[in-house]
Amino acid sequence: MALLQSKTILIADDDQMSRKLAEFVLKKDGYNVLSVESGEACIDYLKNRSGVDLVLLDIEMPQLNGIETLEMIRADKSIAHTKVFFLTANEFSKYEEPSKRLGVLDFISKPMFGPEIQERIKAVFANDTAAKDTVLVIDDDRMNLKFAEHMLSPTYNVVTALSYKDALDYLSKELPSLVLLDLHMPGMNGFELLAEIRKIRNCHDLPVIFLTADSDRETEIRVFREGALDYIQKPFVPEVVLERIKRILTLRKLQTSLESEVERRTAELEESRRKLEILSLQVVKTLASAIDAKDRYTNGHSSRVAKYSKEISLRAGKPIEFQDEIYFVALLHDIGKIGIPDHILNKNSKLTDDEYETIKQHPSIGVEILKNITEMPNIEIGAHYHHERFDGKGYPEGLAGYEIPEVARIIAVADAYDAMTSRRSYRAALPQNVVRDEIVKGKGLQFDPDFADIMLTMIDEDPRYEMRDDGQAL
């Protein structure tokens, strides 16, 4: 299964919606999916990049239709081997003759739906997996090439090259499974040729076995130092040659399978992590909404404070991890209000001293609720300290200045701004100039002066007083 998931499919279709649907279907099966919108772009991609295992080619395209595109592909030696499925929204019987002539593997009806389509694509790659490996034999002796071809062809597809030029030309267009390379050749010896092979795209780790009549220790050491996986002495012993090739290709396939499986598992874990983050955010937002719903005049307060806090953090130059964390922390800064009676939260008149003391309990209640969330150890900081003051006259701990955690100092400014710009049970939202003046008065007293300055800048950049509308201006 891992081998199938590493395959790359190129979609060539002028219909954007059709391309998007095909990408969605194929990516779910684990394929690498690329797409272009014309026959010309398809040909250009195939000629200039390697690694495409299958092309899904729309027949009905303007300028260069699918049949014309495939005719040009088959006429170009470097990409003539490309596997192709035709895509069509119409009856495909009329295209059977050119399809057979051009070697089309199958037809797929648009739009792409149904498991049978995915199974037909998988079948093509399953056949690839079962196909013979290709071995390139490079030797300047024709008799050696004939013998190697006779020896290997029952088990492998054998390609031969009589010179370094033939070898480099072939490798610039095709990627065999393994290379048997003669050490002593005119024009360029085996070590020099191997260095040139490593410069070719996709050939940096191509398995190479040297062929040599040399048996001295220095040659053996250099063979491995130059990056070959093995060497075979001439004259060939067929059983030895076949076993060494088999061993290397088996190890290679196991390595590829392992790498593909690691990639698949990594992708699965990353997707699981992403889904968990989304779920966590949804749960926290739902909880924040439940908190805000207790006070009918401040609905949306927690979300706005979270947005303001994240924006202040961004402008303060905090890393993205800090910004993401403070957003979560600020969403739950008022969670302790769950433990405060509704009649106190929604009272239209001035609170009594006892009622105010009850309100002041919500930071401590919040800490008790959040302290056992071990996956985010700082989640309770906002709830605990957002009513502390920079001058030490806040609650519940009476901390002062930089004793107050930085996250809480940011949330305190954001919380105060939203409190003043929101309608309350006992008053309307304050005018923006009044809000600004209050924050100026609170610098160094109620608020950290640096974060207060950032909030003042945000206010000054908002002459139409739109930032308070659910934070949409942020």
C-alpha positions as CSV (number, residue, x, y, z in Angstrom):
1,M,0.0,0.0,0.0
2,A,2.8,2.4,0.8
3,L,4.2,2.0,-2.7
4,L,0.9,3.0,-4.2
5,Q,0.7,6.1,-2.1
6,S,4.0,7.4,-3.3
7,K,2.8,7.6,-6.9
8,T,2.4,11.0,-8.7
9,I,-0.5,11.7,-10.9
10,L,-0.7,14.7,-13.3
11,I,-4.2,16.0,-14.2
12,A,-4.5,18.0,-17.5
13,D,-8.0,19.5,-17.7
14,D,-9.2,23.0,-18.7
15,D,-12.1,22.7,-16.3
16,Q,-11.0,24.1,-12.9
17,M,-13.9,22.5,-11.0
18,S,-13.2,19.1,-12.6
19,R,-9.5,19.4,-11.7
20,K,-10.3,20.3,-8.1
21,L,-12.7,17.4,-7.7
22,A,-10.1,14.9,-9.2
23,E,-7.4,16.3,-6.9
24,F,-9.7,15.8,-3.9
25,V,-10.6,12.2,-4.8
26,L,-7.0,11.2,-5.5
27,K,-5.4,12.9,-2.6
28,K,-7.7,11.0,-0.3
29,D,-6.1,7.8,-1.6
30,G,-2.6,9.2,-0.7
31,Y,-1.4,10.1,-4.2
32,N,0.8,13.1,-5.0
33,V,-1.4,15.1,-7.3
34,L,-0.4,17.9,-9.7
35,S,-2.6,19.7,-12.2
36,V,-2.3,21.8,-15.3
37,E,-5.0,23.5,-17.4
38,S,-3.9,22.7,-21.0
39,G,-2.3,20.1,-23.3
40,E,0.6,22.4,-23.9
41,A,1.3,22.8,-20.1
42,C,1.0,19.0,-19.7
43,I,3.7,18.4,-22.4
44,D,5.9,21.1,-20.9
45,Y,5.6,19.6,-17.4
46,L,6.5,16.1,-18.6
47,K,9.5,17.2,-20.6
48,N,11.0,19.4,-17.9
49,R,10.2,17.4,-14.7
50,S,10.5,13.7,-13.9
51,G,8.5,11.5,-11.5
52,V,5.0,11.5,-13.1
53,D,3.6,8.0,-12.9
54,L,0.2,8.6,-14.6
55,V,-1.5,11.4,-16.6
56,L,-5.2,11.9,-16.5
57,L,-5.8,13.8,-19.8
58,D,-9.0,15.5,-20.7
59,I,-10.0,14.7,-24.3
60,E,-12.1,17.9,-24.9
61,M,-9.8,20.8,-24.4
62,P,-9.4,24.0,-26.5
63,Q,-6.4,24.7,-28.7
64,L,-4.7,21.3,-28.1
65,N,-7.2,18.5,-27.3
66,G,-6.3,15.3,-25.5
67,I,-5.7,13.2,-28.6
68,E,-3.4,15.8,-30.1
69,T,-1.6,16.2,-26.8
70,L,-1.0,12.5,-26.6
71,E,0.2,12.2,-30.2
72,M,2.9,14.8,-29.3
73,I,3.8,12.9,-26.1
74,R,4.2,9.7,-28.0
75,A,6.3,11.4,-30.7
76,D,8.8,12.7,-28.1
77,K,11.2,9.9,-27.1
78,S,11.9,11.4,-23.7
79,I,8.3,11.1,-22.6
80,A,6.8,8.6,-25.0
81,H,6.5,6.0,-22.2
82,T,4.1,8.1,-20.2
83,K,1.0,6.2,-18.9
84,V,-2.2,8.0,-19.8
85,F,-5.9,7.7,-18.9
86,F,-8.4,9.8,-20.9
87,L,-11.0,11.9,-19.1
88,T,-14.2,12.8,-20.8
89,A,-17.7,14.0,-20.0
90,N,-19.1,12.4,-23.2
91,E,-19.5,9.0,-24.7
92,F,-16.0,7.6,-25.2
93,S,-16.8,4.9,-27.8
94,K,-15.9,7.3,-30.7
95,Y,-12.4,7.7,-29.2
96,E,-11.6,4.0,-29.1
97,E,-9.6,3.8,-32.3
98,P,-7.1,6.7,-31.5
99,S,-7.0,5.5,-27.9
100,K,-5.8,2.1,-28.9
101,R,-3.4,3.5,-31.4
102,L,-1.9,5.8,-28.8
103,G,-1.8,3.3,-26.0
104,V,-4.3,4.8,-23.6
105,L,-4.7,2.6,-20.6
106,D,-8.3,3.4,-19.7
107,F,-11.2,6.0,-19.8
108,I,-12.6,7.8,-16.9
109,S,-15.9,9.6,-17.0
110,K,-16.2,13.1,-15.6
111,P,-16.9,14.1,-12.9
112,M,-14.7,11.6,-11.0
113,F,-16.8,9.6,-8.6
114,G,-17.0,6.1,-7.4
115,P,-14.6,3.5,-5.9
116,E,-14.3,1.7,-9.3
117,I,-12.3,4.6,-10.7
118,Q,-9.9,4.5,-7.8
119,E,-9.5,0.7,-8.1
120,R,-8.7,1.0,-11.8
121,I,-5.9,3.5,-11.1
122,K,-4.6,1.3,-8.3
123,A,-4.6,-1.7,-10.7
124,V,-2.2,0.2,-13.0
125,F,0.2,0.9,-10.2
126,A,-0.1,-2.6,-8.9
127,N,1.0,-3.9,-12.3
128,D,3.9,-1.5,-12.1
129,T,5.0,-3.0,-8.8
130,A,4.9,-6.5,-10.3
131,A,6.9,-5.4,-13.4
132,K,10.5,-6.3,-13.9
133,D,13.2,-4.0,-12.6
134,T,15.4,-2.3,-15.2
135,V,19.2,-2.8,-15.2
136,L,21.5,-0.6,-17.2
137,V,24.7,-2.3,-18.2
138,I,27.6,0.0,-19.3
139,D,30.6,-1.6,-21.0
140,D,32.7,-0.8,-24.0
141,D,33.0,-4.5,-24.9
142,R,30.1,-5.7,-27.1
143,M,30.6,-9.4,-26.1
144,N,30.4,-8.5,-22.4
145,L,27.1,-6.6,-23.1
146,K,25.7,-9.6,-25.0
147,F,26.6,-11.9,-22.2
148,A,25.2,-9.7,-19.6
149,E,21.9,-9.3,-21.5
150,H,21.6,-13.1,-22.0
151,M,22.3,-13.6,-18.3
152,L,20.0,-11.0,-16.9
153,S,17.1,-10.8,-19.4
154,P,15.0,-13.7,-17.9
155,T,14.8,-11.8,-14.6
156,Y,15.2,-8.1,-15.5
157,N,14.6,-5.6,-18.3
158,V,18.1,-5.0,-19.6
159,V,19.3,-1.8,-21.3
160,T,22.9,-1.7,-22.6
161,A,25.2,1.3,-23.3
162,L,28.5,0.9,-25.2
163,S,30.0,4.2,-24.1
164,Y,29.8,6.9,-21.4
165,K,27.9,9.2,-23.9
166,D,25.2,6.5,-24.5
167,A,24.9,6.0,-20.7
168,L,24.6,9.6,-19.8
169,D,22.0,10.2,-22.6
170,Y,19.9,7.3,-21.4
171,L,20.1,8.4,-17.7
172,S,19.1,11.9,-18.6
173,K,15.7,10.5,-19.8
174,E,15.2,7.3,-17.8
175,L,15.8,6.0,-14.3
176,P,16.8,2.3,-14.1
177,S,16.6,0.3,-10.9
178,L,20.4,-0.4,-10.9
179,V,23.5,0.2,-13.0
180,L,26.3,-2.3,-13.8
181,L,29.3,-0.1,-14.7
182,D,32.5,-1.2,-16.3
183,L,35.5,0.3,-14.5
184,H,37.9,0.6,-17.5
185,M,36.5,2.3,-20.5
186,P,38.0,4.7,-23.1
187,G,37.2,8.4,-22.9
188,M,36.0,8.2,-19.3
189,N,36.7,5.5,-16.7
190,G,34.0,4.1,-14.4
191,F,34.9,6.4,-11.4
192,E,34.7,9.5,-13.6
193,L,31.4,8.3,-15.1
194,L,29.9,7.6,-11.7
195,A,30.7,11.2,-10.7
196,E,28.9,12.5,-13.8
197,I,25.9,10.2,-13.1
198,R,25.6,11.6,-9.6
199,K,25.0,15.0,-11.1
200,I,21.9,13.9,-13.0
201,R,18.6,14.7,-11.4
202,N,17.2,11.7,-9.4
203,C,20.5,9.7,-9.9
204,H,22.3,10.9,-6.7
205,D,21.5,7.6,-4.9
206,L,21.1,5.3,-8.0
207,P,22.5,1.9,-7.0
208,V,25.7,1.2,-8.9
209,I,27.8,-2.0,-9.1
210,F,31.2,-1.8,-10.7
211,L,32.4,-4.5,-13.2
212,T,36.2,-5.1,-13.1
213,A,38.9,-7.6,-13.7
214,D,41.0,-5.9,-11.0
215,S,41.4,-7.7,-7.7
216,D,43.8,-5.4,-5.9
217,R,42.9,-3.9,-2.5
218,E,43.3,-0.3,-3.6
219,T,40.6,-0.7,-6.3
220,E,38.3,-2.4,-3.9
221,I,38.6,0.4,-1.3
222,R,38.1,3.1,-4.0
223,V,35.0,1.4,-5.4
224,F,33.2,1.8,-2.0
225,R,34.8,5.2,-1.4
226,E,33.3,6.6,-4.6
227,G,29.8,5.5,-3.6
228,A,29.2,2.2,-5.4
229,L,27.3,-0.4,-3.5
230,D,29.3,-3.4,-4.7
231,Y,31.7,-4.7,-7.4
232,I,31.7,-7.9,-9.5
233,Q,34.8,-9.4,-10.9
234,K,35.2,-10.5,-14.5
235,P,34.8,-13.1,-15.9
236,F,31.2,-13.1,-14.6
237,V,29.8,-16.0,-12.6
238,P,26.1,-15.8,-13.4
239,E,24.9,-17.0,-10.0
240,V,27.1,-14.5,-8.2
241,V,25.9,-11.6,-10.4
242,L,22.2,-12.5,-10.0
243,E,22.4,-12.9,-6.2
244,R,24.3,-9.6,-5.7
245,I,21.8,-7.7,-7.9
246,K,18.9,-9.4,-6.1
247,R,20.3,-8.5,-2.7
248,I,20.8,-4.8,-3.5
249,L,17.4,-4.4,-5.2
250,T,15.6,-6.1,-2.3
251,L,17.3,-3.9,0.2
252,R,16.5,-0.9,-2.0
253,K,12.8,-1.8,-2.1
254,L,12.7,-2.3,1.6
255,Q,14.2,1.1,2.1
256,T,11.8,2.7,-0.2
257,S,8.8,1.0,1.4
258,L,10.0,2.0,4.8
259,E,10.5,5.6,3.7
260,S,7.0,5.7,2.2
261,E,5.5,4.2,5.3
262,V,7.3,6.7,7.5
263,E,6.0,9.5,5.2
264,R,2.5,8.1,5.4
265,R,2.5,7.7,9.1
266,T,4.0,11.2,9.6
267,A,1.2,12.6,7.4
268,E,-1.4,10.8,9.4
269,L,0.0,12.0,12.7
270,E,0.2,15.6,11.3
271,E,-3.5,15.4,10.2
272,S,-4.5,14.0,13.6
273,R,-2.7,16.8,15.3
274,R,-4.3,19.4,13.0
275,K,-7.8,17.9,13.7
276,L,-7.1,17.9,17.5
277,E,-6.1,21.6,17.4
278,I,-9.3,22.4,15.5
279,L,-11.3,20.4,17.9
280,S,-9.6,22.0,20.9
281,L,-10.2,25.5,19.5
282,Q,-13.9,24.7,18.8
283,V,-14.3,23.4,22.4
284,V,-12.6,26.4,23.9
285,K,-14.7,28.8,21.8
286,T,-17.9,27.0,22.7
287,L,-16.9,27.2,26.4
288,A,-16.1,30.9,26.0
289,S,-19.5,31.5,24.4
290,A,-21.2,29.8,27.3
291,I,-19.3,32.1,29.7
292,D,-20.3,35.2,27.7
293,A,-23.9,34.0,27.5
294,K,-24.3,34.5,31.3
295,D,-24.0,38.2,30.7
296,R,-26.5,39.3,28.0
297,Y,-24.8,42.6,27.6
298,T,-21.3,41.4,26.9
299,N,-21.9,38.5,24.5
300,G,-18.8,37.9,22.4
301,H,-16.5,39.6,25.0
302,S,-14.1,36.6,25.4
303,S,-13.6,36.3,21.6
304,R,-12.9,40.0,21.2
305,V,-10.5,40.1,24.1
306,A,-8.7,37.1,22.5
307,K,-8.4,38.9,19.2
308,Y,-7.1,42.1,20.8
309,S,-4.6,40.2,22.9
310,K,-3.2,38.3,19.9
311,E,-2.9,41.6,18.0
312,I,-1.1,43.3,20.8
313,S,1.3,40.3,21.0
314,L,1.9,40.5,17.2
315,R,2.7,44.2,17.4
316,A,5.0,43.6,20.4
317,G,7.0,41.2,18.3
318,K,6.1,38.0,20.1
319,P,6.6,34.7,18.2
320,I,3.7,33.0,16.6
321,E,3.6,30.3,19.3
322,F,3.1,33.0,21.9
323,Q,0.4,34.6,19.8
324,D,-1.5,31.3,19.5
325,E,-1.2,30.6,23.2
326,I,-2.4,33.9,24.3
327,Y,-5.4,33.6,22.1
328,F,-6.5,30.4,23.9
329,V,-5.7,31.8,27.3
330,A,-7.7,35.0,26.7
331,L,-10.7,33.0,25.4
332,L,-11.0,31.5,28.9
333,H,-9.9,34.5,31.0
334,D,-13.5,35.0,32.4
335,I,-14.3,31.3,32.9
336,G,-14.6,31.9,36.6
337,K,-17.8,33.8,36.0
338,I,-19.5,30.5,35.6
339,G,-19.5,30.4,39.4
340,I,-21.0,33.8,39.8
341,P,-24.8,34.1,40.2
342,D,-26.5,35.5,37.2
343,H,-28.4,38.2,39.2
344,I,-25.1,39.7,40.2
345,L,-23.6,39.6,36.7
346,N,-26.7,41.2,35.2
347,K,-27.6,43.7,37.9
348,N,-28.6,47.1,36.4
349,S,-27.7,49.1,39.5
350,K,-24.5,49.6,41.5
351,L,-23.2,46.5,43.2
352,T,-23.1,46.2,47.0
353,D,-19.8,45.6,48.7
354,D,-20.8,42.0,49.3
355,E,-21.7,41.6,45.6
356,Y,-18.5,43.2,44.5
357,E,-16.5,40.8,46.7
358,T,-18.4,37.9,45.1
359,I,-17.5,39.2,41.6
360,K,-13.8,39.4,42.7
361,Q,-13.9,35.6,43.4
362,H,-14.1,34.8,39.6
363,P,-10.3,34.7,39.1
364,S,-9.8,32.2,41.8
365,I,-12.8,30.1,40.5
366,G,-11.2,30.2,37.1
367,V,-7.9,28.9,38.4
368,E,-9.7,25.9,40.0
369,I,-11.4,25.1,36.8
370,L,-8.3,25.3,34.6
371,K,-5.4,24.1,36.7
372,N,-5.8,20.5,35.8
373,I,-5.4,21.0,32.0
374,T,-1.9,19.7,31.8
375,E,-1.6,19.8,28.0
376,M,-1.6,23.7,28.2
377,P,0.1,24.5,31.5
378,N,-0.3,28.3,31.2
379,I,-4.0,28.2,30.4
380,E,-5.0,29.5,33.8
381,I,-2.8,32.5,33.8
382,G,-5.2,34.8,32.1
383,A,-8.1,33.8,34.4
384,H,-5.9,34.2,37.5
385,Y,-4.2,37.5,36.9
386,H,-6.1,39.6,34.4
387,H,-7.4,41.9,37.2
388,E,-4.0,42.5,38.7
389,R,-2.9,46.2,38.4
390,F,0.6,47.4,37.4
391,D,0.6,49.6,40.6
392,G,-0.1,46.6,42.8
393,K,-3.7,47.6,43.7
394,G,-5.4,44.8,41.8
395,Y,-6.7,41.4,42.8
396,P,-6.6,38.5,43.8
397,E,-2.9,38.5,44.6
398,G,-2.0,42.2,44.6
399,L,1.0,41.6,42.3
400,A,2.8,44.7,40.9
401,G,4.7,45.6,37.8
402,Y,6.6,42.8,36.1
403,E,5.6,40.4,38.9
404,I,2.4,40.0,36.9
405,P,2.8,37.4,34.1
406,E,3.3,39.0,30.7
407,V,0.3,37.2,29.2
408,A,-2.0,38.6,32.0
409,R,-0.6,42.2,31.4
410,I,-1.6,42.0,27.8
411,I,-5.0,40.5,28.5
412,A,-5.6,43.2,31.1
413,V,-5.3,46.0,28.5
414,A,-7.4,44.1,26.0
415,D,-10.1,43.3,28.6
416,A,-10.3,46.9,29.7
417,Y,-10.7,48.2,26.2
418,D,-13.5,45.8,25.4
419,A,-15.2,46.6,28.7
420,M,-15.3,50.3,27.9
421,T,-16.3,49.9,24.3
422,S,-19.1,47.4,25.0
423,R,-22.7,48.2,26.1
424,R,-23.2,47.2,29.8
425,S,-26.3,46.7,31.9
426,Y,-25.7,50.1,33.5
427,R,-24.4,52.2,30.6
428,A,-23.9,52.5,26.9
429,A,-20.5,52.0,25.2
430,L,-18.1,54.8,25.9
431,P,-17.0,57.3,23.2
432,Q,-13.7,56.4,21.7
433,N,-12.0,59.6,22.9
434,V,-13.1,58.7,26.5
435,V,-11.7,55.2,26.1
436,R,-8.4,56.5,24.9
437,D,-8.1,59.0,27.8
438,E,-8.8,56.2,30.3
439,I,-6.1,54.1,28.9
440,V,-3.7,57.0,29.0
441,K,-4.6,57.6,32.6
442,G,-4.1,54.0,33.4
443,K,-0.5,53.7,31.9
444,G,1.8,52.6,34.7
445,L,-1.0,52.4,37.2
446,Q,-3.6,49.9,35.9
447,F,-1.7,48.9,32.8
448,D,1.8,47.8,31.7
449,P,2.8,51.1,29.9
450,D,4.3,49.3,26.9
451,F,1.2,47.3,26.1
452,A,-1.0,50.3,26.9
453,D,1.0,52.2,24.2
454,I,0.3,49.5,21.7
455,M,-3.4,49.6,22.4
456,L,-3.3,53.4,22.0
457,T,-1.7,53.0,18.6
458,M,-4.4,50.5,17.6
459,I,-7.0,53.1,18.7
460,D,-5.3,55.9,16.7
461,E,-5.3,53.7,13.6
462,D,-9.1,53.2,14.0
463,P,-10.6,56.7,13.5
464,R,-14.0,55.2,12.5
465,Y,-14.2,53.2,15.8
466,E,-14.7,49.9,14.0
467,M,-12.2,47.8,15.9
468,R,-14.8,47.2,18.7
469,D,-17.2,45.5,16.3
470,D,-16.3,41.9,17.2
471,G,-12.6,42.6,16.3
472,Q,-13.4,42.5,12.6
473,A,-11.0,45.3,11.9
474,L,-8.0,43.3,13.2
